[in-house]
Amino acid sequence: MVNAHRKTHPNLKAYRPDIDGLRAIAVLSVLLFHAYPSILSGGFIGVDVFFVISGFLISGIIFRGLQNNNFSFTQFYVRRIRRIFPALIVVLLTCFIVGWYLLLPKELARLGKHTAASAGFVQNLVLQSEAGYFDIDSKLKILIHLWSLAIEEQFYIIFPLLVWLGWRARLGFAGTIVALALLSFGYNLFLSERDTVAVFFSVLTRMWELLAGGLLAWYQTRQVYDISAKKDSTVDLLRDLSSVAGLILLICGVILIRPDRVFPGYWALLPVMGSFIIIAAGPGAWINKHLLSHKPMVFIGLISYPLYLWHWPALTFARILYAEIPPVGVRTLLLAISVVLAWLTYRYVEQPLRFRRKRWLRTKGLCVIMTLVAAVGWTTHLQNGWPHRIDEPARSLLAYQYDYSTSYREGSCFLRPDQNHQSFAQCPDINASASKTLFLWGDSHAAHLYPGLRTHVNHDVAIKQRTASGCPPIRGQYLPGRLNCDNNFEFILNEIADVQPDRVVLAANWADYDWPQIAATISQLRDLNVTHIDVVGPVPQWTDGLPRQLLNTLRRSAYSADVPWRMEHGLKEEIFSLNDEMAHFARENNITYISPVDILCNAEGCLTRVGDDGEALSAWDYGHLTKKGSERLVKEFHLVP
């Protein structure tokens, strides 16, 4: 490595207020996206901006230490601990305390697991393992935003060692960083087509963003290229144009990128390249000097880390309390409160613990406290969210953990997103030798009918279950990531042609699809001489889930009332409109229609439970039926082929 021990570039020692301004753009983009997603659809790319900034600053620290021959792994990680731990500990403890009073047992258990994962910086891996059709809405995961912090810290466990080894071996750093970045970016593109969850949460698909900042830090450290250090009218113009171009790329990113696009993929080039160019332009560039270095921007940048930590839990707890998206005014107030909390955290927690004396003692103390936080979180997870917090009779109902995989026959009769129709070969028919056959076809809202059919259909009728996650009985319709649905559809249709069932029952969460296209499936079934076809309409659905709505009801009565048998509030009103539309559609097209809404609901509300024990809830989430709920519903179907 040529000139390996050249003096550090003096400009890299100086504080750059424009980078704090860029931090402000990043965190404000994220906040606006989370609070007003319809206004700033691509605001989540602020996290990618953070990655580039982090790669530039932290890599610069490593390179300067190596240049000056005073780099220490111990000192590096001590600085990381003092930077990351204080605010994170305060936020994790606050969330746990608030969650103790507001959350259901299973929700507190999940928060405990996420607290431990966040304290151990593996939250991205935990979230990736949880992802699936039956996973709860991300808007209800209080610590979901800490996946990005986990990725950073995982990167900084490996990267300093690689840099140190490369320095000792006198390798060409620029080529090595570029090679690693290209491998990471290539893996990002490869995985984008195969696993949309893994590509989002994996450090391997994100490290190229941090390496982009690291590459810039290396070039500026080596004085190979530093546009910000040159004084020339042409260079000044180039510098100004670069900063404008970088800002345009960021603006294009927040406008063009949407949550429904596969990300990061190619789209991440917009925020990464935009951030790279802005940083490279230097503090003297027009955008950097007049916009990013403006005092309000610098202030937001300085508190950006605690602001990022605070804002999402504030919005999420409000979402849980309201059982719906809070009003705009409430969200705006919560963002303002988050700014205040961030400043207080920065001023009275971060600054004292980072810069005052006795740093070693403070560092050890932070490690001990973080370990205790992780232990409390994991214990809470193991204790199932401490259900004793809630008095009986509500406890047994609200603490119940429903095993849908067994009752829905997941993996063989109800396929996971990664399974194809070949897995149906492992699905045993019920009463297989019977002379008549009932064929159940649809997604999870068909699978949850199986326990009821098993109980109430006559023993002289065979039951064939062909259900798959996110795959309705409509050709070309499926939820994102369900790449096998079309093949499953053709397989099932061919099987029906071979079996010639006496009755076909079609069910799905129709609100997720272009449901009128079911008419084409009905026509195909009739062409196959299927004489009895039943379309099962939508079941009652509860905002944030039935258990959450029951807890809100009991909280309003200070837990003095019994768990209600029926409730009117908390129901998704659009389901009733959908039911009416489907009933009308069925009459117009001479289709047999079964309405779960008419069966489970009346003037007093919709059925919440069918007994007094934990298994008696009618639904275990927003609308998937429990075994007893399924039996209660199907009892009224009177399905006899």
Buried (B, 14 or more C-beta within 10 A) or exposed (E): EEEEEEEBBEBBEEEBBBBBBBBBBBBBBBBBBBBBBEEBBBBBBBBBBBBBBBBBBBBBBBBBBBBEEEBEEEEBBBBBBBBBBBBBBBBBBBBBEBBBEBBBBBBBBBBBBBBBBBBBBBBBBBBBEBBEBBEBEEBBBBBBBBBBBBBBBBBBEEBBEBBBEBBEEEBEBEEBBBEBBEBBBEBBBEBBEEBBBBBBBBBBBBBBBBBBBBBBBBBBBBBEEBBBBBEEEEBBEBBBBBBBBBBBBBBBBBEEBEEEBBBBBEBBBBBBBBBBBBBBBBBBBBBBBEBBBBEEBBBBBBBBBBBBBBBBBBBBBBBBEBBEBBEEEBBEBBBEEBBEBBBBBBEEBBEEBBEEEEBEEBBEEBEEBBEEBBEBBBEBBEBBBBBEBBEEBBBBBBBBEBEBEEBBBBEBBBBBBEBBBEBBEEBEBBBEEBEBBBBBBBBBBBBBBBBBBBBBBEEEBBBBBBBBBBBBBBBEBBBEBBEBBBEBBEBBBEBBBEBEBBBBBBBBBBBBBEBEBBBEBBEBBEEBEBEBBBBBBBBBBBBBBBBBBBBBBBBEEEBEEEBBBBBEEBBBEEBBEBBEBBBEBBEEBEBBBBBBBEBBBEEEBBBBBBEEEBBBBBBBBBBBBBBBBBBBBBEBBEBEB
